[in-house]
Amino acid sequence: MTLKLIYIITFLFTLNSINAQQLVAIQKNLVPNGSFENYRKKSGSIKQAIPWSQIASVDYYQSPLTNDTTSQKGAKSGDCYIGLRFQKKYKEFAQVKLADALHRGTIYEFEMFIRLAFWSNASLKSFGALFSKTGYKSLADALKVSLVDSICKKGGFINGYQWFKISGKYQADGGEKYLTIGNFAPNVKKDMIKIDKFKFGFKEAYYFVDDISLIKAKEIVEKVKVEIVGSFNIIDEDSVLLVKNNIKVGEKVALKNIFFENGKSYILPESFSELNKLAQYLIRNPSMEVQINGHSDNSGTKFKNQKLSEQRAREVFEYLIKKGTQNKMYFKGYGSSLPIASNETDDGKAKNRRVEFEIIKN
């Protein structure tokens, strides 16, 4: 009997012995990086909070503003959040491509948290989310049936400068791939309410946004804790992803079957099966923080090896985010500084060219 067959038999035996307390509700958030916690580098632009993009110029915050003295300063959760500015002839939008296209007729539950900035002298009557197939380009795209829009005609959205939730259900037309956040009123000037009528000057409403999610209504996925033989807890035909059941902080797991073009950081399609398994593993362990580590052999200069290893780690980092993982993640390139085999042979060099994920917090 082969070792692989033993793994499969053990796996099937354990499946038959699961009990009710081993079933856990897992809801995949279709909004990549919905809390804006993951970024390429520190910057004030939302472009660094991949894969988010902007229409106009959206601010990105990675810590509380020093002059914000309100009781709920900073992010709703974590460290990062964004800010959208609205003036009488100007408004901003944050936009992202969803982890999966929406299915026709399926009902989804949407929510996000917003907070009026302390310097605002106006508030908005409406704030919401648009779902579209190609992204928001003009007001003509803002069809009522494609919106989850909250309206507060009296006084606007102020709530004492504290975080509050905007939520709603959305029934998909089918094929929607993009989510856009902002104000979709035909005339933003008419949609603004001045907070202090006795203060003169132009009106500006500025809203912080955080913790955006979109999940299938009542979506339940079974998570099964299985008995582990050897070091596998994900078993398939190729025994692709090797992850220990009791993995500890500081432990590193090498990803097998990750392929790049020679000397480049572009991930080849043959890698997607492995990376998709890792994405599902992280989705089922949302509190886990990981770092993606890139390594190279000693061919070429140290500078080129360092740069390439970092670029490859970043590509894996971004792929996982786009697949819907909400875990806090980091990436780092080590070049050829940490070999695990001799660089004197082709086989050894192949082992040294690797991508790992390291557990930062379990």
C-alpha positions as CSV (number, residue, x, y, z in Angstrom):
1,M,0.0,0.0,0.0
2,T,1.5,3.3,-1.0
3,L,2.0,6.3,1.4
4,K,-0.4,8.4,-0.8
5,L,-3.1,5.7,-0.5
6,I,-2.7,5.7,3.3
7,Y,-3.3,9.5,3.4
8,I,-6.5,9.1,1.3
9,I,-7.9,6.3,3.4
10,T,-7.2,8.2,6.6
11,F,-8.8,11.3,5.2
12,L,-12.0,9.4,4.2
13,F,-12.1,7.6,7.5
14,T,-12.0,10.9,9.4
15,L,-14.7,12.4,7.2
16,N,-17.1,9.7,8.3
17,S,-16.4,10.5,12.0
18,I,-17.0,14.2,12.0
19,N,-19.5,15.6,14.5
20,A,-21.7,18.7,14.6
21,Q,-19.2,20.9,16.4
22,Q,-16.7,20.5,13.6
23,L,-19.0,22.4,11.1
24,V,-18.0,26.0,10.9
25,A,-19.8,28.8,8.9
26,I,-17.3,30.2,6.5
27,Q,-18.4,33.2,4.3
28,K,-16.1,34.3,1.6
29,N,-15.9,38.1,1.2
30,L,-15.9,38.8,-2.5
31,V,-14.4,42.2,-1.9
32,P,-10.6,41.8,-2.1
33,N,-8.7,43.6,0.6
34,G,-12.0,44.8,2.0
35,S,-10.4,46.4,5.1
36,F,-7.5,47.9,3.2
37,E,-5.0,46.2,5.5
38,N,-2.7,44.9,2.8
39,Y,-0.6,47.2,0.7
40,R,2.5,47.3,-1.5
41,K,4.2,50.1,0.4
42,K,3.4,53.0,2.7
43,S,1.7,55.7,0.7
44,G,-1.2,58.2,0.8
45,S,-2.7,56.8,-2.4
46,I,-5.3,54.0,-2.5
47,K,-3.3,52.6,-5.5
48,Q,-1.0,50.9,-2.9
49,A,-4.0,49.0,-1.3
50,I,-4.1,46.5,-4.1
51,P,-6.2,45.8,-6.1
52,W,-8.2,49.0,-5.4
53,S,-8.2,51.8,-7.9
54,Q,-9.6,55.4,-7.8
55,I,-11.7,57.7,-9.8
56,A,-10.3,61.2,-9.1
57,S,-7.9,61.0,-6.1
58,V,-8.7,58.8,-3.1
59,D,-6.7,59.1,0.1
60,Y,-5.3,56.1,1.9
61,Y,-4.5,56.1,5.6
62,Q,-2.4,53.5,7.4
63,S,-2.7,55.1,10.9
64,P,-5.0,57.6,12.7
65,L,-4.6,61.2,11.8
66,T,-2.6,63.1,14.5
67,N,-5.1,65.9,14.6
68,D,-8.2,63.7,14.8
69,T,-9.5,64.0,18.4
70,T,-12.8,62.3,17.8
71,S,-13.7,59.2,20.0
72,Q,-13.4,56.8,17.1
73,K,-10.4,58.1,15.3
74,G,-8.5,55.9,12.9
75,A,-9.8,52.8,11.2
76,K,-13.0,50.9,12.1
77,S,-10.8,47.8,12.5
78,G,-7.1,47.2,12.0
79,D,-4.9,50.1,10.9
80,C,-5.9,51.1,7.4
81,Y,-8.8,52.9,5.8
82,I,-9.6,55.3,3.0
83,G,-11.1,58.8,2.5
84,L,-13.5,60.2,-0.1
85,R,-13.9,63.9,-0.7
86,F,-17.1,65.6,-2.0
87,Q,-17.5,69.2,-3.1
88,K,-20.2,71.0,-5.1
89,K,-18.6,70.1,-8.5
90,Y,-16.3,67.3,-7.4
91,K,-16.6,63.8,-6.0
92,E,-14.4,60.7,-5.6
93,F,-14.9,57.0,-6.0
94,A,-13.0,53.9,-4.9
95,Q,-13.3,50.9,-7.2
96,V,-12.2,47.2,-7.1
97,K,-12.6,44.1,-9.2
98,L,-14.5,41.4,-7.2
99,A,-12.8,38.1,-6.4
100,D,-15.6,36.3,-8.4
101,A,-18.2,37.5,-10.9
102,L,-21.7,37.6,-9.4
103,H,-24.2,35.0,-10.4
104,R,-27.5,35.9,-12.0
105,G,-30.4,35.8,-9.5
106,T,-28.2,35.2,-6.5
107,I,-28.8,37.5,-3.5
108,Y,-25.7,39.0,-1.9
109,E,-25.4,40.9,1.4
110,F,-23.3,44.1,1.3
111,E,-22.0,46.2,4.1
112,M,-19.4,48.9,4.7
113,F,-18.7,51.4,7.5
114,I,-18.3,55.1,6.9
115,R,-17.5,58.1,9.2
116,L,-17.7,61.8,8.5
117,A,-14.4,63.5,8.9
118,F,-14.1,66.1,11.7
119,W,-13.2,69.0,9.4
120,S,-16.3,68.5,7.1
121,N,-18.6,71.5,7.0
122,A,-21.3,69.5,5.0
123,S,-22.7,66.0,4.9
124,L,-24.2,63.9,2.2
125,K,-27.8,62.7,1.8
126,S,-26.8,59.5,0.1
127,F,-23.8,57.1,0.0
128,G,-23.7,53.7,-1.5
129,A,-22.2,51.0,-3.7
130,L,-22.6,50.2,-7.4
131,F,-22.2,46.8,-9.0
132,S,-21.3,46.7,-12.7
133,K,-19.7,44.5,-15.3
134,T,-17.1,47.0,-16.6
135,G,-16.7,49.5,-13.8
136,Y,-18.1,53.0,-13.2
137,K,-17.5,55.4,-16.0
138,S,-20.3,58.0,-15.9
139,L,-23.7,58.7,-14.2
140,A,-25.3,56.6,-16.9
141,D,-23.8,53.5,-15.3
142,A,-25.5,54.3,-11.9
143,L,-28.7,52.4,-12.5
144,K,-30.9,52.2,-9.5
145,V,-31.2,48.4,-9.8
146,S,-27.4,48.1,-9.7
147,L,-27.1,50.1,-6.4
148,V,-27.1,49.5,-2.7
149,D,-27.7,53.1,-1.8
150,S,-28.5,54.5,1.7
151,I,-30.4,57.8,1.8
152,C,-30.8,60.2,4.8
153,K,-32.7,63.2,3.5
154,K,-32.9,64.9,6.9
155,G,-29.5,66.2,8.2
156,G,-27.4,63.9,6.1
157,F,-24.9,61.2,7.3
158,I,-23.2,62.7,10.3
159,N,-23.8,60.3,13.3
160,G,-21.6,62.4,15.7
161,Y,-18.5,61.7,13.5
162,Q,-18.6,58.1,14.5
163,W,-18.5,55.0,12.4
164,F,-21.8,53.6,11.2
165,K,-22.9,50.8,8.9
166,I,-24.4,51.0,5.5
167,S,-25.8,47.7,4.3
168,G,-28.3,46.1,2.0
169,K,-29.1,43.1,-0.1
170,Y,-28.3,43.0,-3.8
171,Q,-29.8,40.6,-6.4
172,A,-27.3,40.1,-9.2
173,D,-28.2,40.5,-12.8
174,G,-25.3,38.2,-13.5
175,G,-21.7,38.9,-14.6
176,E,-21.0,42.0,-12.4
177,K,-17.3,42.1,-11.7
178,Y,-16.7,45.5,-10.2
179,L,-17.7,47.3,-7.0
180,T,-17.6,51.1,-6.9
181,I,-18.0,53.1,-3.6
182,G,-19.2,56.7,-3.4
183,N,-22.1,59.1,-4.0
184,F,-24.2,58.5,-7.1
185,A,-26.5,61.4,-7.0
186,P,-27.0,63.2,-10.4
187,N,-26.0,66.5,-8.8
188,V,-23.7,66.2,-5.8
189,K,-24.2,69.9,-4.9
190,K,-27.9,69.3,-4.3
191,D,-27.1,66.1,-2.3
192,M,-25.0,68.0,0.2
193,I,-26.3,69.6,3.4
194,K,-24.3,72.3,5.2
195,I,-23.7,71.5,8.8
196,D,-23.4,75.0,10.1
197,K,-25.7,77.4,8.1
198,F,-24.0,80.5,9.5
199,K,-20.5,79.6,8.3
200,F,-19.7,80.8,4.8
201,G,-17.3,79.3,2.3
202,F,-17.4,76.3,-0.1
203,K,-19.1,73.1,1.1
204,E,-17.0,69.9,1.6
205,A,-18.1,66.5,2.9
206,Y,-15.3,64.1,3.5
207,Y,-16.0,60.4,4.5
208,F,-13.7,57.7,5.8
209,V,-14.5,54.2,4.6
210,D,-13.5,50.8,6.0
211,D,-14.5,47.1,6.4
212,I,-16.3,46.5,3.1
213,S,-17.8,43.1,2.5
214,L,-20.0,41.3,0.0
215,I,-21.1,37.7,0.7
216,K,-23.7,35.3,-0.6
217,A,-26.8,35.5,1.5
218,K,-26.8,32.6,4.0
219,E,-23.8,31.0,2.5
220,I,-22.5,28.1,4.6
221,V,-19.4,26.2,3.9
222,E,-18.4,23.1,5.9
223,K,-14.9,23.2,7.4
224,V,-13.8,19.7,8.5
225,K,-11.0,19.1,11.0
226,V,-9.4,15.8,9.9
227,E,-6.9,13.6,11.5
228,I,-3.5,14.2,10.0
229,V,-1.1,11.5,8.9
230,G,2.3,12.8,8.1
231,S,2.2,16.6,7.4
232,F,-0.7,16.9,5.0
233,N,-4.1,18.5,5.6
234,I,-4.9,19.2,2.0
235,I,-4.9,16.1,-0.1
236,D,-5.5,15.8,-3.8
237,E,-4.3,13.9,-6.8
238,D,-0.9,15.6,-6.9
239,S,-0.5,16.2,-3.1
240,V,0.2,19.8,-4.0
241,L,0.0,22.0,-0.9
242,L,1.9,20.8,2.1
243,V,0.5,22.4,5.3
244,K,0.9,21.0,8.8
245,N,-2.2,20.8,10.9
246,N,-0.5,22.3,13.9
247,I,1.6,24.9,12.1
248,K,3.2,27.3,14.5
249,V,4.2,31.0,14.5
250,G,7.6,31.4,12.7
251,E,7.2,28.2,10.7
252,K,7.7,28.4,7.0
253,V,5.9,26.3,4.4
254,A,7.4,26.0,0.9
255,L,4.9,26.2,-1.9
256,K,5.3,23.5,-4.5
257,N,4.5,23.8,-8.2
258,I,4.8,27.6,-8.4
259,F,6.1,28.6,-11.8
260,F,7.5,31.8,-13.2
261,E,9.0,32.7,-16.6
262,N,12.7,32.4,-16.5
263,G,14.2,35.5,-14.9
264,K,10.8,37.2,-14.6
265,S,8.1,37.6,-11.9
266,Y,5.0,36.7,-14.0
267,I,3.2,33.8,-12.5
268,L,2.4,31.1,-15.0
269,P,-1.1,29.5,-15.1
270,E,0.3,26.1,-14.0
271,S,0.8,27.7,-10.5
272,F,-2.9,28.6,-10.1
273,S,-4.0,25.3,-8.6
274,E,-1.4,25.6,-5.8
275,L,-2.2,29.2,-5.1
276,N,-5.9,28.7,-5.1
277,K,-5.5,26.0,-2.4
278,L,-3.4,28.4,-0.3
279,A,-6.1,31.1,-0.8
280,Q,-8.8,28.7,0.5
281,Y,-6.6,27.7,3.4
282,L,-6.2,31.4,4.4
283,I,-9.9,32.1,3.9
284,R,-10.7,29.3,6.4
285,N,-8.2,30.8,8.8
286,P,-9.0,34.5,8.7
287,S,-7.1,35.4,11.9
288,M,-3.8,34.0,10.6
289,E,-1.2,36.6,9.5
290,V,1.4,35.5,7.0
291,Q,4.4,36.7,5.1
292,I,5.2,35.6,1.6
293,N,8.9,35.1,1.2
294,G,10.7,35.0,-2.1
295,H,14.1,33.3,-2.6
296,S,16.5,32.8,-5.6
297,D,19.6,30.8,-6.4
298,N,23.0,32.6,-6.7
299,S,23.0,33.0,-10.5
300,G,23.4,36.6,-11.5
301,T,24.2,39.6,-9.3
302,K,22.9,40.0,-5.7
303,F,21.0,43.1,-6.6
304,K,19.1,41.3,-9.4
305,N,18.4,38.3,-7.3
306,Q,17.1,40.4,-4.4
307,K,14.8,42.4,-6.7
308,L,13.5,39.3,-8.6
309,S,12.8,37.4,-5.3
310,E,10.9,40.4,-3.9
311,Q,8.9,40.9,-7.2
312,R,7.9,37.2,-7.2
313,A,6.8,37.3,-3.5
314,R,4.8,40.4,-4.3
315,E,3.1,38.7,-7.3
316,V,2.0,35.8,-5.0
317,F,0.9,38.3,-2.3
318,E,-1.3,40.2,-4.8
319,Y,-2.7,37.0,-6.4
320,L,-3.9,35.8,-3.0
321,I,-5.6,39.1,-2.2
322,K,-7.4,39.1,-5.6
323,K,-8.7,35.7,-4.8
324,G,-10.6,37.1,-1.8
325,T,-8.3,36.4,1.2
326,Q,-8.8,39.0,3.9
327,N,-5.8,37.9,6.1
328,K,-3.2,40.5,7.0
329,M,-0.2,39.7,4.8
330,Y,3.3,40.9,4.0
331,F,5.9,40.1,1.4
332,K,9.6,40.1,1.4
333,G,12.5,39.1,-0.9
334,Y,15.6,37.5,0.4
335,G,17.5,37.0,-2.9
336,S,20.1,34.2,-2.5
337,S,20.9,34.9,1.1
338,L,19.0,31.8,2.6
339,P,19.7,28.7,0.5
340,I,18.3,25.4,1.5
341,A,20.5,23.4,-0.9
342,S,23.9,23.6,-2.6
343,N,24.1,26.1,-5.5
344,E,26.7,23.9,-7.1
345,T,24.1,21.7,-8.9
346,D,21.1,22.4,-11.0
347,D,18.9,20.5,-8.7
348,G,20.1,22.5,-5.7
349,K,19.6,25.8,-7.5
350,A,16.0,24.7,-8.4
351,K,15.3,24.0,-4.7
352,N,16.7,27.5,-3.7
353,R,14.4,29.2,-6.2
354,R,11.3,29.0,-4.1
355,V,8.4,30.9,-2.6
356,E,7.3,30.2,1.0
357,F,4.6,31.5,3.3
358,E,5.7,32.1,6.9
359,I,3.2,32.3,9.8
360,I,3.5,35.6,11.6
361,K,0.4,35.2,13.8
362,N,-1.8,32.1,14.2
